[in-house]
């Protein structure tokens, strides 16, 4: 299943960049040292937001795709999470990580690609 997701993500990125005018890529990572990190404590809905600033601004709002490549979970049977790009602008975006129920994550990381068509 992981391999299928990885292949689909790579194909998606290639499709996005085929006719792109500008492409930027990078990585994101959160853990217990991230200010406001609560994904390893308590139960219920918890979110952490991290800001990504582009090294150079786009001329218009880009499309952003995220992937997850690292998960350090406390209990793999209790893993419920969502990662999304919020507040996308020409200058950057926010990676929002949400967990719920009994999920506890020590760290989470991945990659992003921003494409202007």
N, CA and C atoms as a LAMMPS dump frame, in Angstrom:
ITEM: TIMESTEP
0
ITEM: NUMBER OF ATOMS
351
ITEM: BOX BOUNDS ff ff ff
-5.0000000000000000e+02 5.0000000000000000e+02
-5.0000000000000000e+02 5.0000000000000000e+02
-5.0000000000000000e+02 5.0000000000000000e+02
ITEM: ATOMS id mol type element x y z
1 1 1 N 0.814 -1.185 0
2 1 2 C 0 0 0
3 1 3 C 0.868 1.264 0
4 2 1 N 1.95 1.261 0.816
5 2 2 C 2.84 2.415 0.847
6 2 3 C 3.485 2.644 -0.512
7 3 1 N 3.877 1.545 -1.156
8 3 2 C 4.525 1.654 -2.47
9 3 3 C 3.554 2.246 -3.496
10 4 1 N 2.293 1.809 -3.463
11 4 2 C 1.284 2.333 -4.383
12 4 3 C 1.091 3.827 -4.152
13 5 1 N 1.019 4.244 -2.883
14 5 2 C 0.865 5.663 -2.579
15 5 3 C 2.061 6.462 -3.084
16 6 1 N 3.263 5.944 -2.875
17 6 2 C 4.469 6.634 -3.319
18 6 3 C 4.479 6.795 -4.84
19 7 1 N 4.125 5.744 -5.557
20 7 2 C 4.074 5.806 -7.021
21 7 3 C 3.037 6.831 -7.465
22 8 1 N 1.868 6.824 -6.829
23 8 2 C 0.816 7.783 -7.175
24 8 3 C 1.277 9.213 -6.901
25 9 1 N 1.968 9.43 -5.78
26 9 2 C 2.455 10.765 -5.437
27 9 3 C 3.496 11.245 -6.444
28 10 1 N 4.394 10.379 -6.851
29 10 2 C 5.413 10.74 -7.836
30 10 3 C 4.767 11.081 -9.176
31 11 1 N 3.81 10.271 -9.61
32 11 2 C 3.111 10.548 -10.874
33 11 3 C 2.349 11.869 -10.802
34 12 1 N 1.73 12.135 -9.649
35 12 2 C 1.019 13.389 -9.455
36 12 3 C 1.979 14.571 -9.591
37 13 1 N 3.141 14.468 -8.977
38 13 2 C 4.129 15.543 -9.05
39 13 3 C 4.622 15.756 -10.473
40 14 1 N 4.869 14.664 -11.202
41 14 2 C 5.285 14.8 -12.594
42 14 3 C 4.199 15.451 -13.439
43 15 1 N 2.941 15.082 -13.198
44 15 2 C 1.835 15.673 -13.937
45 15 3 C 1.725 17.163 -13.638
46 16 1 N 1.901 17.543 -12.387
47 16 2 C 1.839 18.955 -12.017
48 16 3 C 2.945 19.765 -12.681
49 17 1 N 4.125 19.186 -12.761
50 17 2 C 5.268 19.945 -13.254
51 17 3 C 5.437 19.902 -14.77
52 18 1 N 4.651 19.108 -15.485
53 18 2 C 4.818 18.953 -16.925
54 18 3 C 4.732 20.287 -17.657
55 19 1 N 3.75 21.129 -17.319
56 19 2 C 3.574 22.412 -17.994
57 19 3 C 3.773 23.58 -17.039
58 20 1 N 4.502 23.377 -15.999
59 20 2 C 4.645 24.388 -14.959
60 20 3 C 5.554 25.526 -15.4
61 21 1 N 5.22 26.736 -14.938
62 21 2 C 6.066 27.89 -15.173
63 21 3 C 7.116 28.043 -14.084
64 22 1 N 6.752 27.673 -12.85
65 22 2 C 7.681 27.774 -11.737
66 22 3 C 7.403 26.629 -10.768
67 23 1 N 8.465 26.015 -10.272
68 23 2 C 8.34 24.902 -9.334
69 23 3 C 9.332 25.111 -8.192
70 24 1 N 8.857 24.956 -6.965
71 24 2 C 9.724 24.968 -5.798
72 24 3 C 9.405 23.731 -4.967
73 25 1 N 10.423 23.169 -4.319
74 25 2 C 10.224 21.999 -3.467
75 25 3 C 10.94 22.219 -2.138
76 26 1 N 10.554 21.432 -1.17
77 26 2 C 11.2 21.516 0.128
78 26 3 C 10.694 20.43 1.049
79 27 1 N 11.106 20.506 2.29
80 27 2 C 10.675 19.517 3.266
81 27 3 C 10.079 20.224 4.474
82 28 1 N 9.337 19.473 5.281
83 28 2 C 8.76 19.989 6.509
84 28 3 C 8.927 18.918 7.593
85 29 1 N 8.969 19.359 8.843
86 29 2 C 9.196 18.437 9.956
87 29 3 C 8.701 19.078 11.249
88 30 1 N 8.016 18.307 12.065
89 30 2 C 7.605 18.753 13.395
90 30 3 C 7.926 17.658 14.406
91 31 1 N 8.282 18.083 15.621
92 31 2 C 8.499 17.133 16.717
93 31 3 C 8.292 17.872 18.027
94 32 1 N 8.69 17.25 19.118
95 32 2 C 8.46 17.817 20.447
96 32 3 C 9.138 19.171 20.655
97 33 1 N 10.147 19.498 19.845
98 33 2 C 10.832 20.786 19.96
99 33 3 C 10.114 21.909 19.213
100 34 1 N 9.083 21.572 18.437
101 34 2 C 8.308 22.571 17.701
102 34 3 C 7.419 23.33 18.689
103 35 1 N 7.467 24.666 18.684
104 35 2 C 6.615 25.431 19.608
105 35 3 C 5.136 25.061 19.436
106 36 1 N 4.456 24.827 20.547
107 36 2 C 3.037 24.493 20.516
108 36 3 C 2.73 23.058 20.15
109 37 1 N 3.738 22.198 20.131
110 37 2 C 3.544 20.797 19.732
111 37 3 C 2.756 20.043 20.797
112 38 1 N 1.616 19.473 20.408
113 38 2 C 0.76 18.725 21.341
114 38 3 C 0.353 17.366 20.789
115 39 1 N 0.959 16.947 19.693
116 39 2 C 0.529 15.712 19.042
117 39 3 C 0.936 14.463 19.807
118 40 1 N 1.758 14.617 20.832
119 40 2 C 2.201 13.469 21.625
120 40 3 C 1.525 13.419 22.996
121 41 1 N 0.556 14.307 23.232
122 41 2 C -0.084 14.398 24.538
123 41 3 C -1.605 14.311 24.412
124 42 1 N -2.252 13.902 25.488
125 42 2 C -3.702 13.948 25.621
126 42 3 C -4.423 13.103 24.562
127 43 1 N -5.715 13.307 24.447
128 43 2 C -6.539 12.626 23.456
129 43 3 C -7.484 13.651 22.836
130 44 1 N -8.15 13.269 21.754
131 44 2 C -9.063 14.185 21.074
132 44 3 C -8.359 14.909 19.938
133 45 1 N -9.043 15.933 19.418
134 45 2 C -8.505 16.712 18.303
135 45 3 C -7.382 17.616 18.767
136 46 1 N -6.245 17.546 18.062
137 46 2 C -5.107 18.413 18.314
138 46 3 C -4.493 18.784 16.974
139 47 1 N -4.064 20.019 16.825
140 47 2 C -3.429 20.452 15.577
141 47 3 C -2.132 21.197 15.87
142 48 1 N -1.237 21.145 14.899
143 48 2 C -0.004 21.924 14.918
144 48 3 C 0.148 22.521 13.528
145 49 1 N 0.445 23.806 13.469
146 49 2 C 0.667 24.501 12.203
147 49 3 C 2.122 24.953 12.136
148 50 1 N 2.732 24.774 10.962
149 50 2 C 4.071 25.315 10.742
150 50 3 C 4.053 26.109 9.43
151 51 1 N 4.742 27.212 9.434
152 51 2 C 4.762 28.084 8.273
153 51 3 C 5.925 27.732 7.351
154 52 1 N 5.641 27.683 6.058
155 52 2 C 6.662 27.481 5.028
156 52 3 C 6.707 28.754 4.185
157 53 1 N 7.873 29.357 4.09
158 53 2 C 8.064 30.557 3.281
159 53 3 C 8.879 30.165 2.057
160 54 1 N 8.384 30.506 0.878
161 54 2 C 9.09 30.18 -0.363
162 54 3 C 10.387 30.994 -0.451
163 55 1 N 11.421 30.395 -1.04
164 55 2 C 12.705 31.087 -1.189
165 55 3 C 12.586 32.269 -2.145
166 56 1 N 11.66 32.185 -3.072
167 56 2 C 11.326 33.323 -3.93
168 56 3 C 9.824 33.249 -4.203
169 57 1 N 9.154 34.394 -4.203
170 57 2 C 7.701 34.379 -4.362
171 57 3 C 7.288 33.997 -5.783
172 58 1 N 6.109 33.43 -5.882
173 58 2 C 5.512 33.124 -7.172
174 58 3 C 4.82 34.381 -7.703
175 59 1 N 4.578 34.432 -9.01
176 59 2 C 3.871 35.582 -9.576
177 59 3 C 2.364 35.462 -9.361
178 60 1 N 1.872 34.257 -9.076
179 60 2 C 0.474 34.038 -8.706
180 60 3 C 0.424 32.859 -7.739
181 61 1 N -0.724 32.646 -7.14
182 61 2 C -0.867 31.597 -6.128
183 61 3 C -0.606 30.212 -6.745
184 62 1 N 0.339 29.438 -6.175
185 62 2 C 0.649 28.109 -6.719
186 62 3 C -0.259 27.025 -6.146
187 63 1 N -0.204 25.868 -6.74
188 63 2 C -0.809 24.659 -6.188
189 63 3 C 0.259 23.997 -5.325
190 64 1 N -0.131 23.469 -4.165
191 64 2 C 0.826 22.844 -3.256
192 64 3 C 0.389 21.407 -2.975
193 65 1 N 1.334 20.473 -3.107
194 65 2 C 1.093 19.068 -2.767
195 65 3 C 2.05 18.685 -1.638
196 66 1 N 1.543 17.912 -0.68
197 66 2 C 2.342 17.468 0.462
198 66 3 C 2.45 15.957 0.478
199 67 1 N 3.553 15.46 1
200 67 2 C 3.705 14.021 1.238
201 67 3 C 4.228 13.817 2.653
202 68 1 N 3.986 12.636 3.197
203 68 2 C 4.491 12.262 4.516
204 68 3 C 5.509 11.155 4.313
205 69 1 N 6.727 11.349 4.814
206 69 2 C 7.769 10.338 4.649
207 69 3 C 8.305 9.828 5.984
208 70 1 N 7.949 10.497 7.087
209 70 2 C 8.428 10.085 8.401
210 70 3 C 7.288 10.182 9.403
211 71 1 N 7.032 9.083 10.096
212 71 2 C 6.055 9.077 11.184
213 71 3 C 6.683 8.332 12.353
214 72 1 N 6.802 9.019 13.483
215 72 2 C 7.279 8.387 14.714
216 72 3 C 6.087 8.354 15.664
217 73 1 N 5.368 7.236 15.649
218 73 2 C 4.15 7.111 16.431
219 73 3 C 4.393 6.354 17.728
220 74 1 N 3.575 6.627 18.724
221 74 2 C 3.664 5.923 19.999
222 74 3 C 3.036 4.545 19.873
223 75 1 N 1.856 4.456 19.237
224 75 2 C 1.125 3.197 19.067
225 75 3 C 0.583 3.133 17.641
226 76 1 N 1.161 2.299 16.771
227 76 2 C 0.728 2.275 15.368
228 76 3 C -0.722 1.841 15.172
229 77 1 N -1.32 1.186 16.14
230 77 2 C -2.726 0.782 15.987
231 77 3 C -3.681 1.931 16.258
232 78 1 N -3.173 3.021 16.803
233 78 2 C -4.009 4.177 17.148
234 78 3 C -3.635 5.409 16.307
235 79 1 N -3.316 5.208 15.02
236 79 2 C -2.844 6.321 14.212
237 79 3 C -3.958 6.896 13.341
238 80 1 N -4.327 8.13 13.653
239 80 2 C -5.293 8.869 12.86
240 80 3 C -4.729 10.286 12.705
241 81 1 N -4.392 10.647 11.467
242 81 2 C -3.815 11.97 11.26
243 81 3 C -4.199 12.487 9.885
244 82 1 N -4.07 13.789 9.727
245 82 2 C -4.326 14.457 8.452
246 82 3 C -3.296 15.562 8.283
247 83 1 N -2.732 15.673 7.094
248 83 2 C -1.767 16.716 6.782
249 83 3 C -2.297 17.486 5.582
250 84 1 N -2.36 18.81 5.698
251 84 2 C -2.894 19.602 4.59
252 84 3 C -2.168 20.943 4.49
253 85 1 N -2.214 21.514 3.295
254 85 2 C -1.647 22.839 3.035
255 85 3 C -2.764 23.864 3.199
256 86 1 N -2.576 24.812 4.087
257 86 2 C -3.569 25.852 4.363
258 86 3 C -2.975 27.216 4.043
259 87 1 N -3.833 28.189 3.798
260 87 2 C -3.423 29.59 3.603
261 87 3 C -2.329 29.726 2.55
262 88 1 N -2.493 29.062 1.417
263 88 2 C -1.495 29.138 0.336
264 88 3 C -1.536 30.528 -0.284
265 89 1 N -0.36 31.129 -0.425
266 89 2 C -0.238 32.437 -1.078
267 89 3 C 0.988 32.423 -1.983
268 90 1 N 1.255 33.556 -2.617
269 90 2 C 2.437 33.664 -3.474
270 90 3 C 3.728 33.527 -2.682
271 91 1 N 3.681 33.807 -1.377
272 91 2 C 4.88 33.846 -0.544
273 91 3 C 5.122 32.587 0.276
274 92 1 N 4.1 31.726 0.429
275 92 2 C 4.267 30.535 1.241
276 92 3 C 2.934 29.908 1.601
277 93 1 N 2.945 29.044 2.606
278 93 2 C 1.728 28.368 3.041
279 93 3 C 1.953 27.819 4.446
280 94 1 N 0.914 27.258 5.01
281 94 2 C 0.981 26.648 6.328
282 94 3 C 0.728 25.155 6.194
283 95 1 N 1.609 24.343 6.766
284 95 2 C 1.377 22.904 6.87
285 95 3 C 0.584 22.705 8.156
286 96 1 N -0.615 22.133 8.033
287 96 2 C -1.423 21.853 9.213
288 96 3 C -1.467 20.352 9.433
289 97 1 N -1.055 19.916 10.624
290 97 2 C -1.088 18.506 10.992
291 97 3 C -2.157 18.36 12.06
292 98 1 N -3.098 17.468 11.816
293 98 2 C -4.191 17.243 12.762
294 98 3 C -4.204 15.771 13.148
295 99 1 N -4.349 15.497 14.444
296 99 2 C -4.549 14.138 14.937
297 99 3 C -5.813 14.135 15.777
298 100 1 N -6.394 12.968 15.962
299 100 2 C -7.589 12.864 16.79
300 100 3 C -7.619 11.514 17.48
301 101 1 N -8.574 11.385 18.372
302 101 2 C -8.764 10.171 19.152
303 101 3 C -7.543 9.939 20.047
304 102 1 N -7.049 8.708 20.096
305 102 2 C -5.94 8.329 20.979
306 102 3 C -4.563 8.479 20.307
307 103 1 N -4.53 9.029 19.109
308 103 2 C -3.28 9.146 18.346
309 103 3 C -2.249 9.983 19.094
310 104 1 N -1.021 9.456 19.148
311 104 2 C 0.1 10.188 19.736
312 104 3 C 1.305 10.034 18.817
313 105 1 N 1.801 11.164 18.314
314 105 2 C 2.945 11.174 17.404
315 105 3 C 4.105 11.916 18.045
316 106 1 N 5.278 11.299 18.04
317 106 2 C 6.485 11.958 18.535
318 106 3 C 7.07 12.91 17.505
319 107 1 N 6.92 12.572 16.21
320 107 2 C 7.451 13.406 15.124
321 107 3 C 6.746 13.031 13.831
322 108 1 N 6.729 13.965 12.91
323 108 2 C 6.119 13.758 11.6
324 108 3 C 6.848 14.658 10.61
325 109 1 N 7.134 14.161 9.43
326 109 2 C 7.84 14.964 8.438
327 109 3 C 7.542 14.507 7.037
328 110 1 N 7.906 15.329 6.071
329 110 2 C 7.663 14.98 4.681
330 110 3 C 8.199 16.046 3.739
331 111 1 N 7.654 16.04 2.545
332 111 2 C 8.098 16.938 1.487
333 111 3 C 6.922 17.701 0.91
334 112 1 N 7.214 18.804 0.254
335 112 2 C 6.188 19.574 -0.434
336 112 3 C 6.704 19.991 -1.809
337 113 1 N 5.773 20.215 -2.707
338 113 2 C 6.068 20.762 -4.026
339 113 3 C 5.021 21.838 -4.307
340 114 1 N 5.48 23.006 -4.751
341 114 2 C 4.603 24.114 -5.122
342 114 3 C 4.799 24.371 -6.615
343 115 1 N 3.69 24.43 -7.343
344 115 2 C 3.744 24.56 -8.79
345 115 3 C 2.809 25.672 -9.249
346 116 1 N 3.349 26.575 -10.055
347 116 2 C 2.523 27.622 -10.673
348 116 3 C 2.307 27.236 -12.123
349 117 1 N 1.082 27.183 -12.519
350 117 2 C 0.752 26.814 -13.911
351 117 3 C 0.744 28.028 -14.818
